[in-house]
Amino acid sequence: MPSDARIAAFAVLRRTFEHGAYTDRAFQQSARGLDGRDRAFAMRLAYGAVQRRATLDHLIAQCAERAVTRLDPPVLAALRLGSYELCFMGSAPHGAVNDAVELAGASRGQGLVNAVLRRVAREHTALLAAIDERTPEGAATLHSLPLWIVEQWWAAFGPDAARALLARANEPAENALRANTLRTDAAALAAALAIRTSVPGDPPEAVCVLEPFDAHGSPQWRAGLLMPQSRAAMLVGHALAPLPGERVLDLCAAPGGKTTHLAALMGGQGEIVAVERHRGRALALGRTVARMHATNVTVEVGDAGLPRAGGERFDRVLLDAPCSGLGTLNSRPDLRWRVSPETVRVLVSAQARLLSAAALALAPGGTLVYSTCTISAAENERQIGAFLDEHRDFAAIDLEPRFPAWAHPHAPGQLLALPHVQGGDGFFIAALRRDTPAAA
């Protein structure tokens, strides 16, 4: 019988690619009952095989001498798992091949899986080396991303930086925590965790975890001392820089990482109105706010794209906009296969609507911060450019002097965290100020 970990990973692949399930949710279902070691192995295998689908399919097609679309789904899933182990995990061929053969099921399929994987084991090094990553097409195959994403990054950053960014998309995500400064600080949190950590100091609340750690199962989580959050996402609150006593509007606020960070930066003083459209997510946001002791937050269920009732104005407004998420590909294995150019076009329209509503809610002299967790000019630089063209009473705030290590390489004054540069998630941040009308 195949190992329990490989059985779980096989189920994840089939649910992801045959039934459209989200990989993380499929894994939670399939990995129930696995012990810690098997669970870690199954996660690496399943997530890696999903991420590397394009590369694996290229190898399989070469070694099977047929298109992968001609293979039965269970056979293809077994081949992807076995090929990933052989090419990217360094597993011994005996165990990887034998278990993949058993997972394939039907006798005819088993013979094919056995033959193809033994050829993959012999030839994968030469086959991978033959892929020319000097072209977008070759880089897309070698690093396993859709060509349209590769072409966008190629144009935005140049071939060398694009290839580095593509390579980073398949590496493990950085595991960062934010110390809740309403209750503790980064140094004290790191000491309390009793695991290997680093405290980079930028941002000041950040603690990077250097070994496996179940943050959500920790006593520090229950006590509201920490929030799993990328270092780049922590910059958003610092860019908005709310002051104690101010009124702040947080649009599209769930799941609450940035909301509770704003509360901490304000020392729990003043008021934050956190708007979330979906009632279930709003209820979860309320629980997060309570756990993090963010007593100055009020959760509101509503459409962030609608004008505030009565023309209500705030000192500062945060719009962490829904986006394509292309800065988070290492932690969301199936996202690259779900998002499309059409997805981006729809999101750009929604973001523009949300930005207009955010602008209406900002008091003269106030600060509006727009952020996304994507690396997409249409959703980032061009979105802000179009907004400023249409809203002449707004001006960009230069963030670069405050955050020099995170400055946008091609858009002065804006921030763009790049996974291959800073090591965490990709994130875009722009800050805007609304002019104060001249006195009559």
PAKEKE-537130 format. One record per residue (C-alpha): residue in three letters; y, x, z. Coordinates in steps of 0.001 Angstrom, whole numbers, padded with zeros to 6 digits, always signed. Each point is the difference from the previous one (the first is absolute). Layout:
N
alaYXZ/...
end
This chain:
440
met+000000+000000+000000/pro+003564+001202-000671/ser+002049+000982+003033/asp+001993-002731+001732/ala+003249+001772-000899/arg-000838+000068-003714/ile-001090-003646+000075/ala+003378-000924+001505/ala+001937+002067-002542/phe-002004-001532-002860/ala+000917-003484+001202/val+003678+000964+000187/leu+000029+001222-003592/arg-001663-003130-001297/arg+002339-002303+001921/thr+003036+001965-001166/phe-000771+000278-003700/glu-002162-003064-000615/his+001609-002543+002301/gly+003589+001231+000321/ala-000193+000586+003744/tyr+002448+002332+001712/thr-001847+003204+000783/asp+001163+000252+003618/arg-001065-003580+000744/ala-003316+000437-001777/phe-000606+003126+002034/gln+000690-001748+003303/gln-002666-002572-000879/ser-002542+002422-001399/ala+000315+002657+002718/arg-000668-002291+002950/gly-002613+001489+002275/leu+000335+003575-001277/asp+000441+002686+002616/gly+003001+002307-000124/arg-001568+002711-002153/asp-001526-002400-002525/arg+003199-002016-000124/ala+002073+003093-000795/phe-002457+001056-002727/ala-000095-003491-001520/met+003802-000228-000026/arg+000441+003353-001688/leu-002646-000860-002577/ala+001231-003522-000768/tyr+003718+000768+000001/gly-000502+003176-002019/ala-002162-001673-002631/val+002581-002781-000404/gln+002867+002471-000334/arg-001855+002267-002412/arg-001306-002788-002232/ala+001579+001291-003220/thr-001274+003555+000501/leu-003470-001202+000967/asp-000218-002353-002957/his+000945+002849-002318/leu-002823+002149+001417/ile-002493-002868-000066/ala+000827-000840-003621/gln-000443+003646-000987/cys-003332+000365+001799/ala-001373-003432-000907/glu+001241+000316-003585/arg+001195-003587+000037/ala+003069-001945+001105/val-000001-001063+003646/thr+000727-003579-001135/arg-003590-000110-001319/leu-001480+000687+003443/asp-001160-002729+002357/pro+002338-000344+003015/pro-002487+001186+002667/val-000953+002977-002167/leu+003654+000933-000511/ala+000760-000332+003722/ala-002959+002247+000864/leu+001081+002551-002599/arg+003552+000051+001292/leu-001158+000574+003572/gly-002475+002686-000936/ser+002439+001755-002312/tyr+002728-000005+002641/glu-002327+001592+002528/leu-001137+002664-002419/cys+003446+000825-001384/phe+002376-000461+002924/met-001997+000048+003237/gly-002389+002860-000659/ser-003021-002070+001061/ala-003483+001333-000660/pro-001314-001458-003267/his-003293-001136+001560/gly+001508-002481+002459/ala+002886-001163-002216/val-002165-000553-003073/asn-002972-001595+001755/asp+002114-002483+001931/ala+002025-000895-003101/val-003245-000638-001889/glu-001182-002366+002743/leu+003363-001788+000061/ala-000178-000648-003743/gly-002891-002383+000565/ala-001783-000817-003275/ser-002524+002554-001239/arg+001713+000490-003368/gly+003299+000562+001722/gln-001569+002377+002463/gly-001240+002245-002773/leu+003420+000118-001601/val+001735+000761+003300/asn-002440+002799+000742/ala+000471+001615-003422/val+003783-000327-000099/leu+000595+001268+003531/arg-002214+003023-000494/arg+002054+000836-003065/val+003225-000576+001971/ala-001267+002399+002663/arg-000576+002698-002628/glu+003018-000506-002233/his+002868-001514+001992/thr+001811+003291+000616/ala+000183+000789-003704/leu+000823-003599-000943/leu+002905-000164+002454/ala+001299+003388-001115/ala+000033-001235-003598/ile+002524-002763+000774/asp+003456+001150-001160/glu+002463-001051+002697/arg+002920+001426-001989/thr+000318-003432-001627/pro+000621-003307+001783/glu-003279-001331-001390/gly-002003+002910+001347/ala+001786-000066+003344/ala-000684-003721+000311/thr-003724+000631-000484/leu-000222+003060+002252/his+002016-001533+002861/ser-001211-003558-000577/leu+003168-002026-000362/pro+001042-002520-002654/leu+001758+001651-002918/trp+003174-002071+000397/ile+000557+001391+003527/val-000627+003561-001186/glu+002433-000414-002895/gln+002724-001304+002316/trp-000378+002905+002425/trp-000227+002474-002888/ala+003370-001236-001301/ala+001595-000176+003453/phe-001052+003352+001468/gly-001353+002150-002816/pro-003617+001060-000622/asp-000409+002482+002870/ala+001370-002260+002744/ala-001806-003009-001468/arg-003331+001830+000132/ala+000633+001003+003628/leu+000860-003603+000864/leu-003120-001256-001776/ala-002219+002445+001860/arg+001490-001058+003345/ala-000829-003656-000750/asn-003710+000776+000487/glu+000317+001987+003225/pro-000289-001542+003493/ala+003134-001757+001182/glu+002045+001563+002767/asn-000667-001690+003337/ala+003363-000430+001704/leu+001037-001932+003096/arg+003443-001044+001187/ala+000663+000408+003689/asn+001690-003140+001322/thr+003117+001480+001592/leu+000501-003168+002014/arg-003005+001238+002003/thr-000650+003700-000744/asp+000839+002865-002378/ala-001925+002053-002548/ala-000841+002901+002313/ala-001202-002271+002803/leu-002056-002127-002400/ala-001645+003063-001542/ala-000923+001271+003472/ala-001414-003388+001017/leu-002279-000314-003042/ala-002227+002947+000964/ile-000818+000750-003650/arg+001291+002605-002424/thr+003476-000953-001165/ser+003201+001529-001299/val+003570-001049+000745/pro+002010+000875-003105/gly+003376-001015+001437/asp+001077-001697-003239/pro+000241-002899+000589/pro+000333+000478+003774/glu-002481-002743+000930/ala-002808+001271-002236/val-003391+001181+001227/cys-002513+001147-002632/val-003662-000454+000946/leu-002257+002854-001112/glu-003427-001470+000752/pro-001672-003433-000156/phe+001761-002442+002306/asp-000258-003779+000374/ala+003621-000824+000718/his-000583-003757+000211/gly-002762+000464+002573/ser+001976+002352+002222/pro+001561-000838+003372/gln+003308+001326-001353/trp-000105-002673-002696/arg-000614-002736+002539/ala+002843+001300+002169/gly+002430-000034-002913/leu+000530+003754+000020/leu-000752+000589-003687/met+000090-001444-003474/pro-002004+001417-002927/gln+002735+000679-002541/ser+000632+002570-002688/arg+002697+002584+000631/ala+001852-001147-003099/ala+000040-003595+001257/met+001590+001214+003238/leu+002956+001306-002007/val+000937-003566-000925/gly+001148-000880+003506/his+001962+003235+000297/ala+001669-000670-003360/leu+001133-003435+001211/ala+001028+001582+003340/pro+000592-003201+001995/leu+002060+000304+003170/pro-000618-001701+003358/gly+001703-003368+000098/glu+000099-000567-003761/arg-001462-002923-001927/val-002689+001080-002474/leu-001860-001988-002640/asp-003467+001235-000970/leu-001242-001719-003143/cys-003693-000062-001008/ala-000672+001291+003513/ala-003783-000246+000448/pro-002085+001782+001126/gly+002754+001298+002286/gly-000078+003781-000031/lys+003607+000300-001106/thr+001132-003019+002038/thr-001216+001511+003251/his+001404+003403-000981/leu+003429-001571-000416/ala-000357-001557+003451/ala-000794+003411+001459/leu+002950+001643-001750/met+002245-002682+001516/gly-001428+000585+003460/gly-001000-003644+000129/gln+003673-001066-000039/gly+001589-002292-002538/glu-001861-002406-002277/ile-002500+000382-002819/val-000924-003016-002100/ala-003336+000757-001701/val-000739-002296-002953/glu-003512-000521-001338/arg-000939-002647-002544/his-003677-000464+000866/arg-000619-001778+003269/gly-003216+001860+000842/arg+001653+003364-000578/ala+002982-001148+002056/leu-002296-000861+002913/ala-001600+003445-000250/leu+003474+001544-000129/gly+000882-001823+003214/arg-003053+001483+001708/thr+000963+003482-001204/val+003540-000442+001288/ala-001333-001032+003407/arg-002474+002883+000161/met+002728+002505-000867/his+002386-001449+002643/ala+002638-000710-002641/thr+001755-002655+002042/asn+003081-000213-002239/val-001974-001249-003037/thr-000112-003628-001117/val-002637-000851-002609/glu+001017-002580-002570/val-002239-001666-002575/gly+001924-000332-003238/asp+000619+001123-003557/ala+001860+003316+000068/gly+001295-000680-003519/leu+002086-002995+001073/pro+003608+000283+001249/arg+000426-000215+003771/ala+001000-003405+001332/gly+003742-000294+000507/gly+000657+003376-001606/glu-001243+001875+003076/arg+000890+003737-000085/phe-001557+003049+001646/asp+001199+003512+000789/arg-003040+001535-001686/val-002675-001355-002331/leu-003378+001530-000822/leu-001923-001022-003095/asp-003384+001722-000049/ala-000900-001636-003257/pro-003411-001093-001283/cys-000974+002613-002581/ser-002806+001465-002080/gly-001007+002378+002824/leu-000513+003044-002229/gly+000993+002289+002877/thr-003064-001069+002005/leu-002831+000619-002463/asn-001930+002378+002281/ser-000374-002610+002733/arg-000543-003032-002294/pro-002853+001019-002309/asp-000072-003013-002308/leu+003761-000486-000368/arg+000235+002201-003105/trp-002412-002346-001786/arg+001829-003172+001065/val+003627+000739-000809/ser+001206-000165-003610/pro+003239+000256-001977/glu+000210-003785+000126/thr-000356+000136+003800/val+002998+002339+000108/arg+002094-002258-002241/val-000634-002979+002280/leu+000801+002061+003097/val+003257+001322-001467/ser+001209-003564-000481/ala-000977-000974+003555/gln+001648+003122+001433/ala+003268-000769-001784/arg+000009-003507+001466/leu-000630+001372+003499/leu+002720+002630-000380/ser+002544-002660-000946/ala-000887-002033+003092/ala+000189+003124+002170/ala+003458+000768-001388/leu+001265-003484+000844/ala-001144+000434+003602/leu+001845+003287+000567/ala+003372+000024+001711/pro+002850+002018-001555/gly-000269+003612+001108/gly-003700-000440+000700/thr-003022+001983-001227/leu-002839-001249-002192/val-003153+002081-000369/tyr-002476-000644-002812/ser-003416+001637+000227/thr-003366-000085-001733/cys-003304+001824+000385/thr-000268+000652-003726/ile+000768+002734-002513/ser+001384-002117-002832/ala+003463+000418-001504/ala+000147-003666-001037/glu-000448-001104+003605/asn+002079+002779+001521/glu+002813+001872-001746/arg+000500-002494-002825/gln-000159-002924+002411/ile+002792+001479+002109/gly+002005+000952-003085/ala-000156-003551-001324/phe+001007-001378+003414/leu+003061+002253+000225/asp+001025-000948-003536/glu+000011-003672+001004/his+001431+000378+003524/arg+003255+001894-000262/asp+000751-000468+003702/phe-002937+002274+000874/ala-000132+003796-000111/ala-002856+002429+000501/ile-000212+001998+003228/asp-001015+003635-000426/leu-003134+000457+002139/glu-000741+003547-001123/pro+002095+001815+002676/arg-001848-001840+002773/phe-003486+000387-001510/pro+000038+003173-002137/ala-003783+000464+000065/trp-000506-003456-001526/ala+002760-000013-002637/his-000757-001576-003377/pro-000553+002796-002541/his+001742-001907-002816/ala+002258-002589+001700/pro+002550+001651+002321/gly+000662-001892+003192/gln-003263-001955-000019/leu-003275+000902+001709/leu-003368+000299-001703/ala-002956+001167+002058/leu-002706+001384-002268/pro-003586+000389+001286/his-000497+003415-001600/val+003296+001296+001486/gln+000249-001394+003541/gly-003678-000873+000402/gly+000282-003652+001016/asp+000525-003244-001913/gly+002326-000333-002947/phe+003146-001857+001006/phe+003407-000813-001486/ile+003097-000713+002092/ala+003548-000838-001062/ala+002899-000924+002289/leu+002994-002066-001080/arg+003282-000866+001713/arg+001963-003164-000598/asp+003690+000691-000359/thr+002398-001455+002515/pro+002548-002202-001796/ala+003496+001462-000058/ala+002454-001564+002411/ala+002286-002587-001543/
end
